[in-house]
């Protein structure tokens, strides 16, 4: 065994054997793991910001659809059903599908008024609802 080690050492010193040692490979794996941990930690806050942006975009889309519906049907009250459904009487659909991200927020219409419902904490069963009055209504989305 010692003779095999000495033979391999001579071949390596002479440049006949190429490759990486186990220590070199382990160091590379550890460095890559540290870099991956830093990236994951840095991107952790992005999901909350994306949920807020999605809430704001969905609110603007539904508000525009409600305004278009009310302009074409002044005697009717906007509901989620008549905004999404294709109808010969109301001229819809005004939006392709009803926006919802149940984990972060849910939009509802009651008596023609758009509301956004947000869980009090991510994954919580208790919620609070506010009338949608623009992008600031999504400030509590997490």
C-alpha positions in Angstrom: 0.0 0.0 0.0 2.8 2.4 0.8 4.5 1.5 -2.5 1.2 2.3 -4.3 1.0 5.6 -2.6 4.6 6.5 -3.4 4.1 5.4 -7.1 1.0 7.6 -7.4 2.8 10.5 -5.7 5.7 10.2 -8.2 3.2 10.1 -11.1 1.3 13.1 -9.8 4.5 15.1 -9.2 5.6 14.3 -12.7 2.3 15.5 -14.2 1.2 12.1 -15.4 -2.0 12.1 -13.3 -4.5 14.9 -13.7 -7.6 15.6 -11.6 -8.9 17.1 -8.4 -8.3 15.8 -4.8 -11.2 15.1 -2.5 -10.3 18.2 -0.4 -10.4 20.4 -3.5 -13.9 19.1 -4.5 -15.2 19.5 -0.9 -14.0 23.1 -0.8 -15.7 24.0 -4.0 -19.0 22.4 -2.8 -18.9 24.3 0.5 -18.2 27.6 -1.4 -21.1 27.0 -3.7 -23.4 26.2 -0.8 -22.5 29.4 0.9 -23.2 31.4 -2.2 -26.5 29.6 -2.7 -27.5 30.5 0.9 -26.7 34.1 0.4 -28.8 34.3 -2.8 -31.8 32.6 -1.2 -31.6 34.9 1.8 -31.3 38.0 -0.4 -34.4 36.9 -2.5 -36.5 36.2 0.6 -38.2 39.6 0.7 -39.1 39.6 -3.0 -42.2 37.4 -2.6 -43.9 39.9 -0.3 -43.2 42.7 -2.8 -44.5 40.6 -5.7 -47.8 39.9 -3.8 -48.3 43.6 -3.2 -47.6 44.4 -6.9 -50.0 41.6 -8.0 -52.7 42.9 -5.7 -52.3 46.4 -7.1 -52.4 45.2 -10.7 -55.5 43.0 -10.1 -57.3 45.9 -8.3 -56.6 48.3 -11.2 -57.8 45.7 -13.7 -61.1 45.0 -11.8 -61.7 48.7 -11.2 -61.3 49.4 -14.9 -63.7 46.5 -15.7 -66.3 47.9 -13.2 -66.0 51.4 -14.7 -66.4 49.9 -18.2 -69.4 47.9 -17.1 -71.1 50.8 -15.4 -70.5 53.0 -18.4 -72.3 50.5 -20.7 -74.9 49.4 -18.2 -75.8 52.3 -16.0 -79.0 50.7 -14.6 -77.3 47.4 -13.5 -75.0 46.7 -10.6 -71.6 45.2 -11.3 -71.0 41.7 -9.9 -68.2 39.3 -10.4 -70.5 37.1 -12.4 -71.5 39.7 -15.0 -68.0 41.1 -15.3 -66.5 37.7 -16.3 -69.4 36.1 -18.1 -70.0 36.8 -21.8 -73.5 38.2 -22.2 -75.5 39.7 -25.0 -77.3 42.0 -22.6 -74.4 43.4 -20.7 -71.7 43.2 -23.4 -69.2 41.3 -21.3 -66.8 39.8 -20.6 -65.0 42.8 -19.1 -62.3 40.7 -17.6 -61.1 37.2 -18.6 -61.1 35.7 -15.1 -61.7 36.8 -11.6 -58.4 37.6 -9.8 -57.6 35.8 -6.6 -54.5 34.9 -4.7 -56.1 33.2 -1.7 -52.8 33.1 0.2 -52.2 36.8 0.0 -55.5 38.5 -0.9 -59.0 38.0 -2.4 -61.2 40.5 -4.3 -65.0 40.6 -3.8 -67.8 42.8 -5.1 -70.8 43.6 -2.8 -73.5 46.0 -4.0 -71.2 47.2 -6.8 -68.4 48.1 -4.3 -65.0 46.4 -4.8 -63.3 45.1 -1.6 -60.0 43.4 -1.0 -59.7 40.9 1.8 -56.3 40.2 3.3 -55.3 37.6 5.9 -54.0 39.2 9.1 -50.8 37.1 8.8 -49.5 34.8 6.1 -51.4 31.5 6.4 -53.8 33.0 9.1 -57.5 32.1 9.1 -58.5 35.6 10.4 -58.9 38.3 7.7 -59.7 42.0 7.4 -61.5 43.6 4.4 -61.2 47.1 3.0 -62.9 48.9 0.2 -60.6 49.1 -2.7 -59.6 52.7 -3.2 -56.5 52.4 -5.3 -53.0 50.8 -4.9 -52.7 51.9 -1.3 -55.5 49.4 -0.4 -53.0 46.6 -0.9 -50.5 48.0 1.7 -51.3 45.3 4.2 -50.7 42.4 1.8 -47.9 40.1 2.9 
